[in-house]
Amino acid sequence: MAAALAAPAVLGQQRAIRTVSSISAQDKASGAKQHPQLLNEFGGAYAGPQAKYVETVGRRIAVQSGLSNAQSDFTVTLLNSPVNNAFAIPGGYVYVTRQLMALMNDEAELAGVLGHEIGHVAAQHGQRRQQAAQRNAIGGTLLQVLTGALLGDSSFAGLLQKGIGTGSQLLTLKFSRSQEYEADDLGIRYLAAGGYDPRALSTMLASLAAQSSLDARVTGNARSVPEWASTHPDPGSRVGRAARNAAGQRGTSGARNKEAFLTALDGVLYGDDPRQGVIEGSRFRHPDLRLSFTAPSGFGMENAADAVSVSGSGGQAQFGGASYSGDLSAYINSVFAKLGGSNSRVPEGEVRRTTVNGIPAAWRTIRASTQSSQVDATVFAYDFGGGKAYHFLLLTAAGQGIGPFSSMVQSVQRLSPQEAAAIKPRRISVVTVKSGDTVQSLSQRMAYPNYQLDRFLTLNSLTAQSVLRPGQRVKIII
């Protein structure tokens, strides 16, 4: 089970922390199995030069944990994900997304984030949370939940009531208050032992709090994502606690390595990768697939490497593709069959046909029963021609059918070559402040139509009253 930062409710007391002192063969095998699955969930490994830099910093801080003295025993991955997240799993696997890296302002903050995650593993928090999650039947991908329904899994009703999570959401299950404090304390200890300023974790938590607040204002909470920051609804007390604990560590004058970090960060992709499609507000567009659709009002979207998840109080959905022989009825039944697995039998039923914005389409709904409830599972598919088809998997309460997703399934349309070509990636650009530059003037260079000043200030951990000095380096998004 992966570990991710979560917020405590109140202050706790620092105490001795029991940690493991080795990476077991079982954990290595388990981690190696989960690693490719996590890469797929988070858009794969980032291919830019930043990846090597993150690996170097991550391994340097990881060996401070005592899990292994060999840096080569740790696999540290920069993920190509637009979500603010970081986590670690047993076996020496540590991850941070490029989006979260972009929010950092120096190398010590990067080391602090990775140290916190490694601390969760060293203290075996993940195993305990995984056991608790399994006992409470929390989580599971939409595919896993639908499979459970088709196979009569009795835990499905509880999953539906709690809301269907994606695999990445499982990584952000909240830890207990004491576990979070322990991971903070370990991360601070690792920072000091590694020669970094132990106060860096506190400043990073403050930036996350600011980003979480900004996200809420910009989106109105419309986009539901499993963010590292989203597990910190009220991080103020934790920021202060981390700062006080850091003050008690030797090496408070340790390295921050701001300039080296900014040099490494320059040019990193920011936000959605157009190769995986982009989400802007409630609309999803994919330039390579030449298609778009719009989520219903009040529903959030999350983009993974091979599917887009749509979630809200009225139901859950995923958009993706599968192999296509030219027969939409066969395509729909094959999707249901794949959900059920080799032991399932897709019941007979009618496939209805229609046309959506000039695209041949078809759908079918199956009533899936569990021991305590029933749900409607729908596959709504589209023939884009050229041997290509895509579909929504929809899950709603029994009797709802397509229900709350009616507007979404009708919104699918083709993108013109011009529309597809206009979708450009955003990147971090590190610029040097010139005489006369202010936070207000530089924020106008941010590649967004709104909240330019707020975005600039949050990205650089500044305030509206901050005075920039010539020669100072700051981040903008271009």
N, C-alpha and C positions, 0 to 999 in steps of 0.2 A: 504494500500500500504506500502510495507516495505521500510525502509530507509537504504541507504548504503553510505559510504564515497565517495565523488567525489571531483575533484580538481577545484579550482577557476582559473581564468585566470590571474587576477591581484590582488594586495593588496586592501583591503577594510578598512573601518573605524569601530572600535568597537562602538557599541551603545546599548541602552536599548533593551532588547529582550522580546517580549510578549510571555508568555507561559501559558499553561493551568495548573490548580492546582488540577486536579482530574482525575480519570479514569472513564469514563461514563459507564453506564450499556450497552449502545449500542456498545461501543468499546470493552468491555469485551466479549460480545456475538460474535462480528465480529472476534476478535482475536482467540477465542476458535474454531471458524469454520475454520480459515485459518491455525491454528497451525499444525494439522495433515497433511495438504497438503504440508506445508513447510518442515516438517520432511521427507516426502516421496521424495521431490525434492532434498534434501540435504543428502540422505543416512541414515536418521534416527538419533536418539539421540546416542551419543557416550556412550558406556557402561563402559568405564574404570573409575578408581578412580578420574581421572581429572575432571569428570563431576560435582561432588559434590563441588570441589574446585572452579570451575568457577561459579557455582550457588551462593556460599557464597560471592565471590567477586562482582559478578554482582548485587546481592540484596543490598549489602552494598553501592554500588555507585548509584543504582537506586533510593533509598529513598532520595538522595540528590537533586533529580529533583523537589521535591514538588508534584509529581503526586500522591503519597501516602506515608504516614509515616509507613505503614505496609510492611515489607519486603516480607511477604507471598503473597502480591498482585502482585508480579512479578515472572514470569516464565522465568528463564534463562537457556538456553539450549546450551550445547556443541554438535555441529553437527559432524557426522562421514563423513566429506567431505574433499577431497583432494584439494579443491579450497580455495584460500585466500579470505575470505569474513566475513563480520559481518553486521548485520542489526537488526532492531527492527520494530515492528508493534504496532499500537494502541491496548490497552487492557492489557498492561504490559508484552508483550512477547519480549524477547531479545535473540539474537542468535550470536554465534561466532563459526567458524569452527575450528576443531583441527589443520588444516594446518596453519591457521593464528596464533593460539596460539603458535605453534612451532616456529614461527618467532619472538615471543616476548622474552624479556630477563629478565623481572621482573613483579611483580604483579601490579605495578603502570601502566605499559604499557597496561596490560589487562584491568584494571579499566578505563584507558583513552579511549580505543577503545569502550568499552561498554558505557561509559559516553557520548561519541560523538553520538552514535546511539540513546540513550535515549533522548539526546538533540533534535534530529530531531523530535521525537515523541512529546516531551513537547512543541515544537514550531509549531507543526502540519504541518510540511513540507511534510510529506508523502501524506496527503490528497490533498494538492495543486498539487503535482507532478502527483498524480494519475488522477486528473481531467484534467490536461494538457495532459497527455498521452492518455486519452480517447478521448479528443478533436482532437488529432492528429492521432488517430488510430495506435498507436505504440504497438508492442509486440504481445503476444499470443503464446501459445505452438503450435508446428507443428500440433498436433491433433486438436486444436481449429481452426487453420487456414484452414486445410483441411475440417473440418466440415463446416466452413463458405463457402468454395467453393462449396461443395456439396449441400448446402442449398441456394446458390445464394446470399451470403452476399456481399453487394456492397463495403464493406470496404476491401475486400480481396486483390484487386489489389494494393491498397496503401501499405498493409502489405507486399506484395511480393516485391514491389519496394524498401522498406526500409530494407528488410531482415527479416527473421522469427526468433524471439527470443524464448528462452525457458522461463518457469516460473521464473527460477533463474535469467535470464538476466533482467527481469522486476524489480528485486530488486536493480539493479545497474543503474537505470536511473539517469542521472546526475542532481543534484540539482543546483539551481542558485548560483551565486557567494555569494550573501548575505546570502543565507540559509546555505551554507557550513561554512562561517565565524561564523554564529550564532551557529551552532552545535559545532564547535571548541571551541568557547568562553564558551558555556555551559559546554562542557566536561571538560575544564580546571577549571571552577568554581566548578564543582562537585568533581574533584580530590582534590582541596584544602580543600573543606568542608568535604571530607571524610578522611582527614588526609594523603593523598598521595602527592608526589612531583608533582606539576602541570606541570612540564617540561616533564613529561612522554609522553604526546601526541605528542610532537614535535619529540622526539627520535624515537617513533614508526613510525611516518610518514617518517622519514629518512630511517628506515629499509625497509619500503614498497617501497620506491623509488629505493633502491638498489636491492630488490628482483625483481621488475618489469624490471629493466635493465638487470639483470641476466637472467630472463626468456626469454627476447627478444633475447639475445645472444645464449642461449642454444637451443631454439626451432626455432629460425628464425621466430617467430610469427606464427608457423605452428599450434599450439594448441590453439584454440580459447576458452577461458573460461571466465565466468563472475566474474573476480577477483576484490576484494576490491582494489588491487593495480592498476588494469587496468583502473580505473577511475581517476588515478593520472598521466596523461602523463607528467606533469611538476610541481612537488610538491615543488620545491625549495623555492619559495616565501612563500608558505603556512607553510613550516617547520619553516622558520625564524619568520613569524608572530606569530605562536603558541608559539615559544620560548620567544618572546618579551612580549606577553600577560601573559605568565606564570610568568615572572620576576616581573610583577606588582601585583601578587597575594600574599596574606599572606600565609605562610606555604611552601615557596620554599625549605625548608629543610625537607619536609614531607617524609613519608616512601616510599621506593622502593620495599622492601621485596623480594630481588633477590634470596636469598638462599631458602626461602620457596617456591617461584615459581618454581625454578629449581627442587627442590625435588618433587613437585607435577607433573611437566611435564615429568619427567623421565619415559621412556617406552611407551609414547604415539605413536600411529600409525602415520606414515608419508607417504604421497603420497597415491596412490590408495590402497583401501582395496581389496585384492584378492577375497574376498567373493562376491564382486560386479563387479569383472573384473578389469583388469589393462590396462592402455594406455601407451605405450612406443613408442614415435615418432608418426608414422602414423598407428601403429598396435594395435588392441584391442584383448586381450586374456582373456578368462574366464575359470579358472580351474575347477569350478564346472559344468558348462555347457559343458565343453570339446570342445570349439570352438574358432576360431579366424577369424578376417577379417582385411583388410587393407584399410584405407581411401584413396581416390584419392589424388594425389599431389596437394598441395595448399588448401586442405580442413582441417578444424580443428575438433576435437572431444571433447565432454563433456560427462562425465559419471555420470548418476543419478542412483537412487536406482532401477528403473524398466526399464530404456531405455538408449541407447547411442545416443546422438545427433551428427550429422555430418553436418557441414555447410561450405559454400563457395560461391563464386560469381556465380557459375553455378547452384546452387540448394541447397535444404535442405533435410535431411533424418533423420530417427530415426530407431534404431534397437531394437526389443523387442520380446516378445512372447505372446501367447494367448492360450486358451483351444483348444485342437485338437482331432478330432474324427477319424482321419486317412484319410480324404479326403482333399487334398490340395486345390481343387477348392472351396469346401465349406468353408474352412479356409479363403481363400482370400476374398471371398464374405462377410464372417462374419466380417472381419476387416473393409471393406468398409462400411458395414451396421452400425457397431458400430461408425464409424467416423461421419456418417450422422445423427445419433440419431434416435429416434422413428418415426420422421416425414419424414424421407428420404426414397427414393426408389432407390436401386442400379440398374442401367440400365443393360440390357442384354449385354453380350460381351464374347469374347473368352478368355479362360485361356490357356496360352501356357505353355508347359512342356519342361523340359530340365534336365540335370544332371550337378552338379557343384562339381568337385573333389570327385566324387563317391556318392554324396548326391542327392537324388531326389528333384527336385525343380520345381517351377511353378511361373508364374507372369501374371499380368494383368494391363493394363493402362486404366484409365478413363479420358476423357477430361472434366474438370470442368470449367464451364462458370460463369463469373460474369458480372456485368453491363458494365464493361469497358475492360475486358481482358479475356483470357483463359489460363489455365495451364494444365499440365499433372500430374496426381496423379497415382503412381504405387505402387502396393503391390507385393513384390518379396519374396516368402516363401520357406522354406526348411524343409523337413521331416527328422528329425534326428533319427527316429525309437523310439520304446518304448513309443509311444503316445506323443512324444514331437516334436513341430514344432516352428520355429522362423521366423521372417520376417523383411524386411526393408519396411518402408514407404518412398517413394521418391516423391519429389515435384520439377518439372522442368518447364521451359517455354514451352508453347504449341508447339507441334511438336518435342520436344526433347525426350520424352519418358524416357527410362533409361539413355540415353545420357551420361552425365559426370560421372555417377555412374557405368558404365559398368565394369570397372576394379574391383570396390569394390564388386559388387554382385557376380563376378566370383572368388573372393579371399576367400570366406567362406570355411573353412575346419575344420576337426576334430582335436583335440589335443590328442596326445597319453597320456596314464597314466603317462609316464615319463615326458613329457612336462608339463602336468598339475601340477605334484608334484614339479617341479622345480620353480614354481612361488611362491616366498616367500614375505611376507610383510616387509617393511622397518619400523624402529622405531627410535625414538629419544633416545639416550643414553647420560646421563649427566656423564661426567668423570672428575676426578680431575687431574689437571696439575702436572706433576712430574718434578724434576730437569732435565734440558736438553731438555724438550719438547718445541717445537716452533709451530707457526701457520702452517709452512710447514710440519713438521713431523706429527702433529695431523691430518692435512687435508688428509693425505694419508690413514687414516682409514675410510674415508667417503665411503659408499657403492655405489659408482658410478664410471663408467668407464671414465668419463670426467669431466672437470671443478671442480675437487675436492677442490682445494684451494679457488676458487671463491665461491663455495657453503658453505664451512666452514666459510669463512670470513663474508658472508652475514648473515648466520644463527646466528652468534654470535656478529654481529655489530662491527666487527673488521676491521683493514686494514692490508695490507701486512707488514707494519712496526710495528705492534703491538707486544709488548714484553709480553709474558705470565709469570706469577709468580707462583712458586710452591704453591699448595694449592688452586689455582683458579679453579673454576668449569666452564666447557664449554660444549657445545652440539656437538655431532657428530651424523651422521646417520648410522645405522648399518643394 
